[in-house]
Amino acid sequence: MSVSYTRDFGKHNMSLTFVAQDTYRKQHYRNQSGSNIIRFNPIDYTRTGYGNDQLNNGAIKGYNDAYWFGYVGRGSYNYDSKYYLDLSFRRDASSGFDKDYRWGNFYSVAGAWRISSESFMDGLSLINDLKLRGGYGEAGNDEAAVGNFAFLSRVSSSGSVRFGSGPNGTGDSNGNYSQLAILTDFPNYEISWEVVKTINFAFDAVMFDNRLNLTTEIYRRTTDGILQTSLLPFVVGTDNPILNLGAL
């Protein structure tokens, strides 16, 4: 959904924009083994194995999904096409994070001054357009966590255990193993958005009858709360979790 409003008051020009957006992504997958044909019901999303059916024992069906929701508001103002101001606010939610850390708030502010429109620039035919600008903005990134529900412990059925001793010293009294469900990593409910912050100052010039365009810019870009897999020692007994590790 998008709503816009624009209005001019003499030399004052103003525009407002509001956008709300939600995105849902679901990926279905099926792995078939054996000689039998497996019927896949797209409405039944349960991750399903085939137990003792040896023909289809390696077959599985399931899904991955991810969800985002967000809205953004922006306001722009300029006076006489000479002084410019832009403000924006963005609020996003991601299924990659726990409910207490799911929402991220991101801001930006930018301004510009068209120096060439000032009266003291009259008569300088060398410069066709000269503008000074600067701003500060934030943006969120959840790419490493979304769809993975990284704040939860994952469960795997790859483990096994035996009770007693069977033939050749393996398995239970009948020589069988019992399958286990194990947690492959630990939950971390406090992971949240990776935030990129940028501040910049620049000037743009158009010169020599619009034959030369020149832009000079200085900026500083930092990323806080970088989402990255943390390498843990094997003795911990879990997979490597996704954490907010640091800054760049």
The 8 nearest C-alpha neighbors of each residue, nearest first, counted from 0:
[[1, 19, 18, 20, 2, 17, 70, 21],
 [0, 2, 18, 17, 19, 3, 16, 20],
 [3, 1, 17, 16, 18, 0, 4, 15],
 [4, 2, 16, 15, 17, 1, 5, 14],
 [3, 5, 15, 14, 16, 6, 2, 13],
 [6, 4, 14, 13, 15, 3, 7, 12],
 [5, 7, 13, 12, 14, 8, 4, 11],
 [6, 8, 12, 11, 9, 13, 5, 10],
 [9, 7, 11, 10, 12, 6, 13, 78],
 [8, 10, 11, 7, 12, 79, 78, 6],
 [9, 11, 79, 78, 8, 12, 7, 80],
 [10, 12, 78, 8, 9, 7, 77, 79],
 [13, 11, 7, 77, 76, 6, 8, 78],
 [12, 14, 76, 6, 75, 5, 7, 11],
 [15, 13, 5, 75, 4, 74, 6, 76],
 [16, 14, 74, 4, 3, 73, 5, 75],
 [17, 15, 3, 73, 72, 2, 4, 74],
 [16, 18, 72, 2, 1, 71, 3, 73],
 [17, 19, 1, 71, 70, 0, 2, 72],
 [20, 18, 70, 0, 69, 1, 71, 17],
 [21, 19, 69, 68, 70, 0, 18, 22],
 [20, 22, 68, 67, 69, 23, 19, 66],
 [23, 21, 67, 66, 68, 24, 20, 65],
 [22, 24, 66, 65, 67, 25, 21, 64],
 [23, 25, 65, 64, 66, 22, 26, 63],
 [26, 24, 64, 63, 65, 27, 23, 62],
 [25, 27, 63, 62, 64, 28, 24, 61],
 [28, 26, 62, 61, 25, 63, 29, 60],
 [27, 29, 61, 60, 62, 26, 30, 63],
 [30, 28, 60, 59, 31, 61, 27, 58],
 [29, 31, 58, 59, 60, 32, 28, 57],
 [32, 30, 58, 29, 59, 33, 37, 57],
 [31, 33, 58, 55, 57, 30, 34, 54],
 [34, 32, 54, 55, 35, 31, 56, 53],
 [33, 35, 54, 36, 32, 55, 31, 37],
 [36, 34, 33, 37, 54, 55, 32, 31],
 [37, 35, 38, 34, 31, 33, 32, 55],
 [38, 36, 39, 35, 31, 55, 58, 32],
 [37, 39, 36, 40, 35, 41, 31, 60],
 [40, 38, 41, 37, 60, 29, 43, 42],
 [39, 41, 42, 43, 38, 44, 60, 37],
 [42, 40, 43, 39, 44, 27, 61, 60],
 [41, 43, 40, 44, 39, 45, 27, 61],
 [44, 42, 40, 41, 45, 39, 61, 46],
 [43, 45, 61, 42, 62, 46, 41, 60],
 [46, 44, 43, 61, 47, 60, 62, 42],
 [45, 47, 61, 60, 44, 59, 48, 62],
 [48, 46, 59, 60, 45, 49, 61, 58],
 [47, 49, 59, 50, 58, 56, 46, 57],
 [50, 48, 56, 52, 55, 51, 58, 47],
 [51, 49, 52, 48, 56, 53, 55, 57],
 [50, 52, 53, 49, 56, 55, 54, 48],
 [53, 51, 56, 54, 50, 55, 49, 57],
 [52, 54, 56, 55, 51, 50, 33, 49],
 [55, 53, 33, 52, 56, 34, 35, 32],
 [56, 54, 33, 58, 53, 32, 57, 52],
 [55, 57, 53, 49, 52, 58, 54, 50],
 [58, 56, 55, 32, 59, 31, 48, 49],
 [59, 57, 31, 30, 55, 32, 56, 48],
 [58, 60, 48, 30, 47, 29, 57, 31],
 [61, 59, 29, 46, 47, 28, 30, 58],
 [60, 62, 46, 44, 28, 45, 27, 29],
 [63, 61, 27, 26, 28, 44, 64, 25],
 [62, 64, 26, 25, 27, 146, 65, 61],
 [63, 65, 25, 24, 146, 26, 62, 66],
 [66, 64, 146, 24, 23, 94, 145, 25],
 [65, 67, 23, 94, 22, 93, 24, 68],
 [68, 66, 93, 22, 92, 21, 94, 23],
 [69, 67, 21, 92, 91, 20, 22, 93],
 [70, 68, 91, 90, 20, 19, 92, 21],
 [69, 71, 19, 18, 90, 89, 20, 91],
 [72, 70, 89, 18, 88, 17, 90, 19],
 [71, 73, 17, 88, 87, 16, 18, 89],
 [74, 72, 87, 16, 86, 15, 17, 88],
 [73, 75, 15, 86, 85, 14, 87, 16],
 [76, 74, 85, 14, 13, 84, 15, 86],
 [77, 75, 13, 84, 12, 83, 85, 14],
 [78, 76, 83, 82, 12, 80, 11, 84],
 [77, 79, 11, 82, 80, 10, 81, 12],
 [78, 80, 10, 81, 11, 77, 82, 12],
 [81, 79, 78, 77, 82, 83, 113, 10],
 [82, 80, 113, 79, 78, 112, 116, 83],
 [81, 83, 112, 78, 77, 111, 80, 113],
 [84, 82, 77, 111, 110, 76, 112, 81],
 [83, 85, 110, 76, 75, 109, 77, 111],
 [86, 84, 75, 109, 108, 74, 110, 76],
 [87, 85, 108, 74, 73, 107, 75, 109],
 [88, 86, 73, 107, 72, 106, 74, 108],
 [87, 89, 106, 72, 71, 105, 73, 107],
 [88, 90, 71, 105, 104, 70, 106, 72],
 [89, 91, 104, 69, 70, 103, 105, 71],
 [92, 90, 69, 103, 102, 68, 89, 70],
 [91, 93, 102, 68, 101, 67, 69, 103],
 [94, 92, 67, 95, 101, 66, 96, 145],
 [93, 95, 66, 96, 65, 145, 67, 148],
 [94, 96, 145, 148, 144, 93, 146, 149],
 [97, 95, 101, 94, 150, 191, 100, 93],
 [96, 98, 100, 101, 99, 188, 150, 95],
 [97, 99, 101, 100, 96, 102, 94, 188],
 [98, 100, 97, 101, 102, 189, 96, 188],
 [101, 99, 97, 98, 191, 102, 96, 189],
 [100, 102, 96, 98, 92, 97, 93, 99],
 [103, 101, 92, 91, 100, 90, 104, 93],
 [102, 104, 91, 90, 92, 105, 192, 101],
 [105, 103, 90, 89, 91, 102, 106, 88],
 [104, 106, 89, 137, 88, 138, 90, 103],
 [107, 105, 88, 137, 136, 87, 89, 104],
 [106, 108, 136, 87, 135, 86, 137, 88],
 [107, 109, 86, 135, 134, 85, 136, 87],
 [110, 108, 134, 85, 133, 84, 135, 86],
 [109, 111, 84, 83, 132, 133, 134, 85],
 [112, 110, 132, 83, 131, 82, 133, 113],
 [111, 113, 82, 131, 130, 114, 81, 132],
 [114, 112, 130, 81, 115, 116, 129, 131],
 [115, 113, 116, 130, 129, 117, 112, 131],
 [114, 116, 129, 128, 113, 117, 120, 130],
 [117, 115, 114, 113, 81, 118, 120, 128],
 [118, 116, 115, 119, 114, 120, 121, 113],
 [117, 119, 120, 121, 116, 115, 114, 122],
 [118, 120, 117, 121, 122, 115, 116, 114],
 [121, 119, 118, 115, 117, 123, 122, 116],
 [122, 120, 118, 119, 123, 117, 115, 124],
 [121, 123, 124, 120, 119, 125, 118, 126],
 [124, 122, 125, 121, 120, 126, 127, 115],
 [123, 125, 126, 122, 127, 207, 208, 121],
 [124, 126, 207, 123, 206, 127, 208, 122],
 [127, 125, 206, 124, 128, 123, 205, 207],
 [126, 128, 206, 205, 124, 208, 125, 209],
 [127, 129, 205, 115, 204, 126, 130, 206],
 [130, 128, 204, 115, 114, 203, 113, 205],
 [129, 131, 113, 203, 202, 114, 112, 132],
 [130, 132, 202, 112, 111, 201, 113, 203],
 [133, 131, 111, 201, 110, 200, 202, 112],
 [134, 132, 200, 199, 110, 109, 201, 111],
 [135, 133, 109, 108, 199, 198, 110, 136],
 [134, 136, 198, 108, 107, 197, 109, 199],
 [137, 135, 107, 197, 106, 196, 108, 198],
 [136, 138, 196, 105, 195, 106, 107, 197],
 [137, 139, 195, 194, 105, 196, 140, 136],
 [140, 138, 194, 193, 192, 195, 141, 137],
 [139, 141, 193, 142, 192, 194, 138, 195],
 [142, 140, 144, 143, 192, 145, 193, 139],
 [141, 143, 144, 145, 140, 226, 146, 95],
 [144, 142, 141, 226, 145, 227, 241, 147],
 [145, 143, 95, 149, 147, 141, 142, 148],
 [146, 144, 95, 147, 142, 141, 94, 143],
 [147, 145, 65, 64, 148, 95, 144, 63],
 [146, 148, 149, 145, 144, 95, 65, 143],
 [149, 147, 95, 150, 146, 151, 145, 144],
 [148, 150, 147, 144, 151, 95, 241, 96],
 [149, 151, 187, 188, 186, 148, 96, 97],
 [152, 150, 186, 149, 148, 153, 187, 185],
 [153, 151, 186, 185, 184, 182, 154, 183],
 [152, 154, 183, 182, 184, 151, 155, 185],
 [155, 153, 182, 181, 183, 180, 152, 156],
 [154, 156, 181, 157, 180, 182, 183, 153],
 [157, 155, 180, 158, 179, 181, 154, 178],
 [156, 158, 155, 159, 179, 180, 178, 181],
 [159, 157, 179, 156, 178, 180, 181, 160],
 [160, 158, 178, 179, 177, 176, 157, 161],
 [161, 159, 177, 176, 178, 179, 162, 158],
 [160, 162, 170, 176, 171, 177, 163, 159],
 [163, 161, 171, 170, 164, 160, 172, 176],
 [164, 162, 171, 172, 161, 170, 165, 169],
 [163, 165, 171, 168, 172, 169, 170, 162],
 [164, 166, 174, 172, 169, 171, 168, 170],
 [165, 167, 168, 174, 169, 164, 173, 170],
 [168, 166, 169, 165, 164, 174, 170, 172],
 [167, 169, 164, 165, 166, 170, 174, 163],
 [170, 168, 165, 164, 167, 174, 166, 171],
 [171, 169, 174, 175, 161, 176, 165, 164],
 [170, 172, 163, 162, 174, 164, 165, 175],
 [173, 171, 165, 164, 174, 163, 170, 175],
 [174, 172, 171, 165, 175, 170, 166, 164],
 [173, 175, 165, 170, 171, 172, 166, 169],
 [176, 174, 170, 171, 173, 177, 161, 172],
 [175, 177, 170, 161, 160, 159, 171, 178],
 [178, 176, 160, 159, 161, 179, 175, 170],
 [179, 177, 159, 158, 160, 176, 156, 180],
 [180, 178, 158, 159, 156, 181, 177, 160],
 [179, 181, 156, 155, 158, 154, 157, 178],
 [182, 180, 155, 154, 183, 179, 156, 158],
 [183, 181, 154, 184, 153, 152, 155, 180],
 [182, 184, 237, 238, 153, 154, 181, 155],
 [185, 183, 237, 238, 152, 182, 153, 240],
 [184, 186, 152, 187, 151, 183, 237, 182],
 [187, 185, 151, 152, 150, 188, 184, 149],
 [188, 186, 150, 189, 190, 151, 185, 149],
 [187, 189, 150, 97, 190, 186, 151, 96],
 [190, 188, 187, 191, 100, 97, 150, 96],
 [191, 189, 188, 243, 242, 187, 96, 150],
 [190, 192, 100, 96, 189, 193, 101, 243],
 [193, 191, 141, 139, 140, 194, 103, 224],
 [192, 194, 224, 140, 225, 139, 223, 226],
 [195, 193, 139, 223, 222, 138, 192, 140],
 [194, 196, 222, 138, 137, 221, 139, 223],
 [197, 195, 137, 221, 220, 136, 222, 194],
 [198, 196, 220, 136, 135, 219, 137, 221],
 [197, 199, 135, 219, 218, 134, 136, 220],
 [200, 198, 218, 133, 134, 217, 219, 197],
 [201, 199, 133, 217, 216, 132, 218, 134],
 [202, 200, 216, 132, 215, 131, 133, 217],
 [201, 203, 131, 130, 215, 214, 132, 216],
 [204, 202, 214, 130, 129, 213, 131, 215],
 [203, 205, 129, 213, 128, 212, 206, 214],
 [206, 204, 212, 128, 127, 209, 211, 126],
 [207, 205, 126, 211, 209, 127, 208, 125],
 [208, 206, 125, 210, 209, 211, 126, 127],
 [207, 209, 210, 206, 127, 125, 126, 211],
 [210, 208, 206, 207, 205, 211, 127, 212],
 [209, 211, 207, 208, 206, 212, 205, 127],
 [210, 212, 206, 209, 205, 207, 213, 208],
 [213, 211, 205, 204, 206, 214, 210, 209],
 [212, 214, 204, 203, 205, 211, 215, 206],
 [215, 213, 203, 202, 204, 216, 212, 201],
 [214, 216, 201, 202, 203, 213, 217, 200],
 [217, 215, 201, 200, 214, 218, 202, 199],
 [216, 218, 200, 199, 201, 215, 219, 198],
 [219, 217, 199, 198, 200, 216, 220, 197],
 [218, 220, 198, 197, 199, 221, 217, 196],
 [221, 219, 197, 196, 218, 198, 222, 195],
 [222, 220, 196, 247, 195, 223, 197, 219],
 [221, 223, 195, 247, 246, 194, 196, 225],
 [224, 222, 246, 194, 225, 193, 245, 195],
 [223, 225, 243, 193, 245, 244, 246, 226],
 [224, 226, 243, 193, 245, 244, 223, 246],
 [227, 225, 243, 242, 193, 143, 224, 244],
 [226, 228, 241, 242, 225, 229, 244, 243],
 [227, 229, 241, 240, 239, 242, 230, 226],
 [228, 230, 239, 240, 241, 231, 227, 242],
 [231, 229, 239, 228, 232, 240, 238, 233],
 [230, 232, 239, 229, 233, 235, 238, 237],
 [231, 233, 234, 235, 230, 236, 237, 239],
 [234, 232, 235, 236, 231, 237, 238, 230],
 [233, 235, 236, 232, 237, 231, 238, 230],
 [236, 234, 233, 237, 232, 231, 238, 184],
 [235, 237, 234, 233, 238, 183, 232, 184],
 [238, 236, 184, 183, 235, 239, 185, 233],
 [237, 239, 184, 183, 240, 236, 231, 185],
 [238, 240, 230, 229, 231, 228, 237, 241],
 [241, 239, 228, 229, 238, 242, 184, 185],
 [242, 240, 228, 227, 229, 226, 149, 239],
 [243, 241, 244, 226, 227, 190, 228, 240],
 [244, 242, 224, 226, 225, 190, 245, 227],
 [245, 243, 225, 242, 224, 226, 227, 246],
 [244, 246, 224, 225, 243, 223, 247, 226],
 [245, 247, 223, 222, 224, 225, 221, 244],
 [246, 222, 221, 223, 245, 225, 220, 224]]
